[in-house]
Amino acid sequence: MPDAGRDGQRSRDRPRGSGSAAAVLRAVLDHGPVARSFIGAATGLSPAAVSRQTADLISLGVLRELPAAACGPRAGRPSVPIDVDTDTHLACGVHIAVPILTFGLVDLRGRTVAREELPHSGDAAELINLIARGLPRFLQRHAGRRRVLGLGVVTGGHVDGRTGTVVEHEPLGWRNLQLGPLLAARTGLPVRVDSHAHALAEAEILFGEPRARSSLVHLFVGNVVDAAIATEGVVHRGLRSAAGGVAHLPVPGARQPCPCGERGCAQASLSDRALLARAVERGILPRPDPMLLQQAVAAGEPAAVELVRRRLGDIAKVVATLLDMLDPELLVLTELGVLFQPALLPDLFEEIAAHSRSCRDPEPVVRPSSFGADVLAVAATAAVLNSVHRSPRTLDAFSRNPVLAAGAAGAAGVSGGAVPGRFPEAALK
């Protein structure tokens, strides 16, 4: 069993404002499987409180008991280890990128159970229909008898998670799309919508390095370039849910024209769309296909790797600016080069050090995403999982709510049914 006294971080590791149940779940998530005595030492709760909380969380399918294990030749009565229950609940997610849609199922430990990718045209009405048709089939193939807790939907750009609205997504041409309400009506599931940068920051806080709970900057470089900032385990979203917008941050030396009228903006210069255009122009790819580029980089094809390495040199300038402005304990970069060619990391660190005024040794601070090839699936489910981990007892309300339970079961093809209603065309404008 782990030593509860070794880190001395009870207050920092306890989810903020979430109560004893969340503190117990956090301790088990970090260190499990563990004995109840360890949970008490890690959380500061009394033995009676630990017993009560673990019993409740076991009944909700959040924790589970493992077979009893003796702790040594003189241990006496065997302890009963407690671990996170990964067999009862799943979070479902949809990540909307250009031009790929990713379905994902993730368990309560943040591990991806299944993911599938589908192409889409970018048309909002067609996309919502594609999700509404494809989601039940995806769940039928992969969810089994596990309960689906809800649907998380993430995409790039400016997203207002409070209303489930995509305020602006430049590459897709979306403005004020009421994505959450539309998908809730079509699927029958509770839907949480977020920007993928904010969602990935939540996922890193939940399942990544413990340092992320202190202060974190997350930088996402895909077809959209955006960021998220978190302190003390809380993602800062801003008054208009627009915090972390770095798409128009100027990149020193870049001259790529931007739709905003300026030159050298981060998204216009660094996005996957710009990278794919360069790959086609130089004969590295026959067409601007992101999957082809990903495969070429993962296979180590020299021309593709060099193209990505050069982009990392410019990304390093943005990273250096963020480090100098915010001085986080951890900066996580999600980008295909560092995900599929980790050998490029030393080049990235060297470029960051050359451009940062405050961080001369970025290697301990800058890390690639914790989730590897599953990063988009985990991002999509982060809002649902974050809700459960911060307030585990919400599962009790879920299990007693016939509308939510029927919606989840119907989407999984078990019983009941998703709401088949149409969505108003005005909401898509």
BELZI-V839993 format. One record per residue. RES is the residue in one small letter. SS is DSSP state (H for helix, E for strand, L for the rest). PHI is phi in whole degrees, 0 to 359 (* if undefined). OMEGA is omega in degrees with one decimal (NA if undefined). Layout:
# BELZI-V839993
res: (RES	RES)
ss: (SS	SS)
phi: (PHI	PHI)
omega: (OMEGA	OMEGA)
This chain:
# BELZI-V839993
res: (m	p	d	a	g	r	d	g	q	r	s	r	d	r	p	r	g	s	g	s	a	a	a	v	l	r	a	v	l	d	h	g	p	v	a	r	s	f	i	g	a	a	t	g	l	s	p	a	a	v	s	r	q	t	a	d	l	i	s	l	g	v	l	r	e	l	p	a	a	a	c	g	p	r	a	g	r	p	s	v	p	i	d	v	d	t	d	t	h	l	a	c	g	v	h	i	a	v	p	i	l	t	f	g	l	v	d	l	r	g	r	t	v	a	r	e	e	l	p	h	s	g	d	a	a	e	l	i	n	l	i	a	r	g	l	p	r	f	l	q	r	h	a	g	r	r	r	v	l	g	l	g	v	v	t	g	g	h	v	d	g	r	t	g	t	v	v	e	h	e	p	l	g	w	r	n	l	q	l	g	p	l	l	a	a	r	t	g	l	p	v	r	v	d	s	h	a	h	a	l	a	e	a	e	i	l	f	g	e	p	r	a	r	s	s	l	v	h	l	f	v	g	n	v	v	d	a	a	i	a	t	e	g	v	v	h	r	g	l	r	s	a	a	g	g	v	a	h	l	p	v	p	g	a	r	q	p	c	p	c	g	e	r	g	c	a	q	a	s	l	s	d	r	a	l	l	a	r	a	v	e	r	g	i	l	p	r	p	d	p	m	l	l	q	q	a	v	a	a	g	e	p	a	a	v	e	l	v	r	r	r	l	g	d	i	a	k	v	v	a	t	l	l	d	m	l	d	p	e	l	l	v	l	t	e	l	g	v	l	f	q	p	a	l	l	p	d	l	f	e	e	i	a	a	h	s	r	s	c	r	d	p	e	p	v	v	r	p	s	s	f	g	a	d	v	l	a	v	a	a	t	a	a	v	l	n	s	v	h	r	s	p	r	t	l	d	a	f	s	r	n	p	v	l	a	a	g	a	a	g	a	a	g	v	s	g	g	a	v	p	g	r	f	p	e	a	a	l	k)
ss: (L	L	L	L	L	L	L	L	L	H	H	H	H	L	L	L	L	L	H	H	H	H	H	H	H	H	H	H	H	H	H	L	L	E	L	H	H	H	H	H	H	H	H	L	L	L	H	H	H	H	H	H	H	H	H	H	H	H	H	L	L	L	E	E	E	L	L	L	E	L	L	L	L	L	L	L	L	L	E	L	L	E	E	E	L	L	L	L	E	E	E	E	E	E	E	E	L	L	L	E	E	E	E	E	E	E	L	L	L	L	L	E	E	E	E	E	E	E	E	L	L	L	L	H	H	H	H	H	H	H	H	H	H	H	H	H	H	H	H	H	H	H	L	L	L	L	E	E	E	E	E	E	E	E	E	L	L	E	E	E	L	L	L	L	E	E	E	E	E	L	L	L	L	E	E	E	E	L	H	H	H	H	H	H	H	H	H	L	L	L	E	E	E	E	E	H	H	H	H	H	H	H	H	H	H	H	H	L	L	H	H	H	H	L	E	E	E	E	E	E	E	L	L	L	E	E	E	E	E	E	E	L	L	E	E	E	L	L	L	L	L	L	L	L	L	L	L	L	L	E	L	L	L	L	L	L	E	L	L	L	L	L	E	L	E	H	H	H	H	H	L	H	H	H	H	H	H	H	H	H	H	L	L	L	L	L	L	L	L	H	H	H	H	H	H	H	H	H	L	L	L	H	H	H	H	H	H	H	H	H	H	H	H	H	H	H	H	H	H	H	H	H	H	H	H	H	L	L	L	E	E	E	E	E	L	H	H	H	H	H	L	H	H	H	H	H	H	H	H	H	H	H	H	H	H	L	L	L	L	L	L	H	H	H	L	E	E	E	L	L	L	H	H	H	H	H	H	H	H	H	H	H	H	H	H	H	H	H	H	H	L	L	L	H	H	H	H	H	H	H	L	H	H	H	H	H	H	H	H	H	H	L	L	L	L	L	L	L	L	L	L	L	L	L	H	H	H	H	L)
phi: (*	289	269	292	272	283	251	57	241	304	292	286	280	287	303	296	65	247	86	293	298	292	296	297	298	298	297	288	299	289	236	297	284	222	279	300	297	294	301	298	294	285	254	81	276	288	305	295	294	297	300	294	294	294	298	296	289	294	294	274	80	265	243	212	269	261	305	302	225	288	264	158	295	244	289	73	295	297	277	249	293	248	221	290	279	256	253	257	240	223	259	253	218	230	255	254	243	246	249	244	251	244	269	218	237	227	274	288	265	79	263	284	271	202	210	221	239	225	284	214	274	97	292	297	297	296	295	296	296	298	294	298	280	280	297	302	293	299	292	299	287	234	282	62	264	283	278	271	281	165	242	259	230	230	204	276	84	269	236	262	293	293	252	72	251	276	291	203	228	300	298	270	73	268	219	53	275	278	293	299	301	295	287	298	293	280	258	78	260	295	242	241	249	206	283	290	293	296	296	291	297	301	294	296	295	287	238	269	297	304	300	298	283	274	209	218	240	245	244	251	237	221	290	248	246	210	220	218	233	222	225	51	78	237	283	276	258	90	301	249	59	247	298	94	287	245	302	250	292	289	259	306	89	277	232	298	293	245	303	287	105	268	237	80	292	302	291	295	267	249	296	299	299	294	295	295	298	293	296	291	301	267	77	284	235	283	205	281	253	297	291	297	293	301	296	294	293	298	280	77	297	305	294	292	296	295	299	291	298	295	296	301	299	282	300	303	293	291	301	300	298	295	296	291	285	246	48	283	289	215	239	255	249	254	198	296	298	284	287	252	221	302	297	278	301	302	297	299	300	298	291	299	300	289	250	271	271	244	243	275	229	284	303	288	259	263	225	288	306	287	246	53	292	270	302	288	295	293	303	295	264	299	296	293	294	298	299	293	289	280	220	302	287	298	295	294	296	299	292	265	265	295	291	294	297	293	297	294	295	295	295	276	77	266	201	69	185	285	290	271	302	277	250	289	298	298	288	267	269)
omega: (179.5	-179.1	-176.1	-175.5	-169.9	-175.7	176.2	-175.0	-175.4	-174.6	-176.9	-177.2	-179.3	-179.9	-172.0	173.7	-169.9	175.0	-172.5	-178.4	179.3	178.3	177.0	180.0	179.0	-179.9	-179.9	178.2	-178.3	-166.1	-171.6	2.0	-176.6	175.4	177.6	179.4	176.9	179.8	178.4	179.7	-177.3	-174.5	-175.3	179.3	177.9	176.7	179.6	179.6	178.3	179.7	-179.5	-178.2	-179.4	178.4	179.8	-177.1	173.8	-179.5	179.1	-178.2	178.1	175.4	176.5	173.8	174.4	177.8	-178.3	-178.7	174.7	-177.0	179.2	-175.2	179.7	-172.9	-177.5	-177.3	-179.0	174.2	178.8	-177.2	176.5	177.4	175.4	178.1	179.4	-175.6	-173.8	-173.7	172.1	168.9	178.9	-178.9	174.3	174.3	-178.2	176.3	178.4	1.8	-172.5	173.7	-179.6	169.3	177.9	170.4	-174.3	-179.1	-174.2	172.4	-179.6	179.6	-176.8	178.5	180.0	171.3	177.7	-178.9	178.8	173.2	175.2	-175.0	-175.2	176.4	-172.0	-178.7	178.5	-179.0	179.4	175.7	179.3	178.5	-177.9	178.3	-173.2	-175.2	179.0	180.0	177.5	-180.0	177.3	-179.0	-165.5	-173.4	-177.5	-178.4	-179.2	-177.4	176.5	-172.3	-176.8	-177.9	172.0	179.3	179.9	176.3	-178.3	176.2	-176.4	-177.3	175.2	-177.5	-179.1	-179.0	-177.8	-174.9	168.6	-175.9	178.0	172.9	-172.2	-177.2	179.4	-179.0	-178.9	172.2	175.3	176.8	-178.3	-169.9	-177.8	179.0	-179.7	-178.9	176.5	179.2	-176.9	-173.8	-174.5	179.2	168.1	-173.0	173.6	-177.9	-179.4	170.3	-175.5	176.8	177.3	-179.1	179.4	173.7	176.3	-178.9	178.0	178.4	-178.8	-166.2	-176.8	-179.3	177.6	179.2	-179.3	-179.4	177.6	174.6	-171.5	164.5	175.4	177.3	178.9	176.9	175.2	171.5	170.5	174.7	178.5	-172.4	174.8	-178.1	178.6	173.0	-179.7	174.6	-177.7	177.8	177.3	-176.0	178.0	-176.8	-177.6	-178.7	-175.0	-178.9	179.3	179.1	-178.5	-175.5	-176.9	171.4	-178.5	177.1	-178.4	177.6	-179.3	-177.3	-178.5	178.2	-178.8	176.8	179.5	-179.3	178.5	174.7	173.6	175.2	-173.3	-176.1	179.5	-174.3	-168.1	-173.1	175.3	178.4	178.0	179.8	179.5	177.9	178.1	-180.0	178.1	-179.1	-177.6	177.0	178.8	178.2	177.6	-179.0	-177.0	-177.2	-177.3	-179.8	176.8	179.5	178.3	179.4	-179.8	178.8	179.9	179.4	177.9	178.1	-168.7	-176.6	179.3	179.8	179.2	177.4	179.7	179.2	178.5	177.1	178.9	176.6	176.8	175.6	179.1	179.0	176.9	177.8	-179.9	177.9	179.6	177.7	-179.3	-178.5	-166.6	176.7	-177.2	172.9	-178.3	170.6	-179.0	178.6	172.9	-174.5	-169.5	-179.1	-177.3	177.2	-172.1	174.5	-178.7	178.5	178.4	-176.6	178.2	176.1	178.6	-179.4	-179.5	-179.7	177.6	-179.6	-179.1	-175.1	-179.4	176.7	-174.4	-173.6	-178.7	178.3	-174.9	-174.2	178.7	-172.6	-173.3	-178.0	169.4	179.2	178.7	-165.4	173.7	-177.3	-179.9	-170.2	-177.2	177.9	179.6	177.9	-175.5	-177.3	-170.9	-177.6	178.3	-178.2	178.8	178.3	-179.8	-176.0	178.2	-179.2	-175.2	-177.0	173.8	177.1	177.8	177.0	178.7	-175.3	-178.7	-178.2	-174.1	-179.7	-179.7	-178.4	179.3	178.3	-179.9	-179.5	-179.4	179.6	178.9	177.6	-177.9	178.1	-179.5	179.9	175.6	179.5	-173.3	-171.4	178.0	176.5	-177.7	179.9	-179.0	-178.7	-178.4	-175.3	NA)
